[in-house]
Amino acid sequence: MSYELDSNAKYFKEHDWIRVEEDGTCLIGITDYAQKALKDIVFVELPEVGDTVTFGEVYGSVESVKAVSDIYSPISGEIVEVNEDVEDSPEMLNEDPYGTWLLRIKPSSLDEELAKLMTPEEYEDLCAQEG
């Protein structure tokens, strides 16, 4: 399976990406590899603004015609924004997985947790092993 990577993102082993924004918040979403494995995404369940997420823990789910999959957080912190557009139009994840973020997080321990994530090249190696 061929898939795209975002050179500006870091990657979590559960097929999630994270990008640190200029204001210090982080956008997170699912990878191209993940959306292609899921196929047609029909529903996304996300938490609320003000909730907290924890590194490596489930924060929501993505449902496709094939399966329901948990979504794991690649960072700990407080949710400051939820992408409501993707809840209304979940197919956006299939169309543009790196342009369609799920949550904006105010991180609580950014540097420590970023060090645990993969570079695009390391993530590509992981996908090759799984694929």
C-alpha positions in Angstrom: 0.0 0.0 0.0 1.4 3.4 -0.9 0.7 6.4 1.4 1.8 9.9 2.0 3.7 11.4 4.9 3.8 14.9 6.3 7.5 16.0 6.7 6.4 18.6 9.3 4.7 16.0 11.6 5.8 13.6 14.2 4.1 10.2 14.4 2.7 7.9 17.0 2.8 4.1 16.7 -1.0 3.9 16.6 -1.0 5.8 13.3 -1.6 9.3 14.6 0.2 12.5 13.6 1.0 15.7 15.5 2.1 19.1 14.4 3.3 21.8 16.7 1.8 25.2 15.7 3.5 28.6 16.1 1.3 29.5 19.1 2.6 26.4 20.9 -0.6 24.4 20.5 -0.6 21.0 18.7 -2.9 19.7 16.0 -3.4 16.0 15.9 -5.1 13.6 13.4 -4.8 10.2 11.8 -2.3 9.3 9.2 -2.8 8.6 5.5 -1.8 5.0 6.2 -4.6 4.7 8.8 -7.3 6.2 6.6 -6.3 3.9 3.8 -6.4 0.8 6.1 -9.9 1.9 7.4 -11.2 2.7 3.9 -14.5 4.8 3.8 -14.8 6.7 7.1 -18.4 7.3 8.0 -18.3 8.5 11.6 -15.9 10.2 14.0 -16.4 10.5 17.8 -14.4 13.2 19.5 -14.2 14.5 23.1 -15.2 18.0 24.2 -13.3 21.3 24.4 -11.9 21.5 28.0 -11.4 17.8 28.3 -7.9 16.5 28.8 -6.1 13.8 26.8 -3.2 11.6 27.9 -0.2 10.4 25.9 -1.0 6.9 24.5 -4.6 6.8 25.8 -7.8 6.5 23.7 -9.6 9.8 23.2 -12.2 8.9 20.5 -13.0 6.6 17.6 -13.2 6.4 13.9 -15.8 4.2 12.2 -15.5 3.0 8.7 -17.6 0.7 6.6 -14.9 -1.9 7.6 -14.5 -1.4 11.4 -14.5 0.9 14.4 -11.0 1.9 15.5 -9.9 3.8 18.6 -7.9 7.0 18.2 -4.9 7.4 20.5 -3.4 10.7 21.7 0.2 11.3 20.8 0.4 14.1 23.4 -1.0 15.0 26.9 -2.8 18.2 27.5 -6.1 20.1 27.4 -8.3 20.2 24.3 -8.7 23.8 23.2 -10.5 23.1 19.9 -12.3 20.3 18.3 -12.7 20.1 14.5 -16.5 20.0 14.3 -16.3 20.0 10.4 -14.9 16.5 10.5 -17.7 15.3 12.8 -20.2 16.5 10.2 -18.1 15.3 7.2 -15.9 12.4 8.3 -15.0 11.6 4.7 -12.6 14.6 5.0 -10.2 12.2 6.7 -10.1 10.1 3.5 -9.7 13.1 1.2 -7.0 15.0 3.1 -5.7 13.2 6.3 -2.9 15.8 7.0 -5.1 18.8 6.2 -7.9 17.4 8.4 -6.9 17.7 12.0 -9.1 16.3 14.8 -8.1 18.2 18.0 -6.1 21.2 18.9 -4.3 20.6 22.2 -2.5 22.8 24.7 0.3 20.4 25.6 1.3 19.8 29.2 4.7 18.2 28.7 5.5 18.8 25.0 9.3 18.3 24.8 9.3 15.1 26.8 6.5 13.5 24.8 7.7 14.7 21.4 10.9 12.8 22.1 8.9 9.6 22.3 7.4 10.1 18.8 8.7 9.0 15.4 10.1 11.0 12.6 8.5 10.5 9.2 11.3 8.1 8.2 10.9 6.1 11.4 7.1 5.9 10.9 7.6 4.8 7.3 9.8 1.9 8.6 7.0 1.0 11.0 4.4 1.0 8.2 6.7 -1.1 6.0 6.9 -3.7 8.8 3.1 -3.8 9.2 2.3 -3.7 5.5 
